[in-house]
Amino acid sequence: MGFLKSSRYYMANFLGYDNSPLSQARFIILPVPYDKTTSYIKGTTRGPSAIIRASANIETYDEELLCETYKKTTIHTHPQPALNFFAKPEKFIPSLKRYIKSLLKELSDDQTLISLGGEHSISYPIVNAYQEVFKKEFSVLHLDAHSDLRESFDGSIYSHACVMKRILDSGVKSIVQVGIRNLAEGCMRLIRQERHNKGKTTLKTYFAHTQHIVGIQSPLCAGLCEDVYVTIDLDVFDPSVIPAVGTPEPGGLGWYEVLDILRPVFQKKRIIGFDVVELCPMKGSIVSDFIAAKLVYRLMGYLCNRR
Ligand SMILES: [Mn+2]
């Protein structure tokens, strides 16, 4: 690797540089390697460490933003929470929510928590913790191949296939879904309904097979209020871009399409936090780990270069 910097050997930290103290960091990387409800193959427990390991090998000069993002900012890579990651979701999900609540209370408004999954079910307790600590209405932008709007799956309401139904029921201001190309019939009914929780929550879904990304940027931003939580299931990408996911779907978004969706949101809205989930590292290929790490770094860059 020509650009591997010899000083970046702290593999436990994002980018491989020295760890900023939690209290002084602009960004907090939190590994949440939970994998109990994934439906097809297991392996997302190795997601956070694969992203952090790959991040030490990405070029730190951002060719789009024309800057060394890391020099403009401070990053704290947090240890994995001391929770029982082997517990069933009915036990784990509430424990993660309590953990995130106490962590958020330690953070100031200008610090951004970036959670790395793990399976997608972790997003609900994180969003729920924000609702209780943040005390302001916010929207959720959801990038995914799957609508994740099932009431329950495999006997659990906390399955990764139900995460957006839990978030919808929790009463956020609005949910905007992008890249969806696999859903159950009941989920389609919820999407057609558009307004939920007695009209309090709006749900707007942009399907990958009918909507060209260029045309949706401004209505998408209009569907989000000022404060936004973003959840990115890596299977929103086409499997030719990110193959290492547990439930791949054909016809996904390309690298530039995902950035074209996220750029205006990250540069114009207030991002209260975001997560990147469902990386299921593959033996013999680092492509997906590397792209996920570059995505996280680019998103940090957008937040440091707001328009
Ligand atoms: Mn998915």
Boltz pocket constraint, residues with backbone or C-beta under 6 A from the ligand:
constraints:
  - pocket:
      binder: B
      contacts: [[A, 144], [A, 145], [A, 146], [A, 233], [A, 235], [A, 236], [A, 247], [A, 278]]
      max_distance: 6.0
